[in-house]
């Protein structure tokens, strides 16, 4: 999926322990589940593309 900064200010996304700055209008391609995409949308980002399948839950 693609996360795009649609705001007027630079923002930083932390993904897998790495901070990635996003200038206004710039985007980042990452694998996201549907729930993760909704969370980024709730923070004011535009998210497009197909979600990744969530990791299977272990039965321990």
Order of alpha helices (4+ residues) and beta strands (2+ residues): beta-beta-beta-beta-alpha-beta
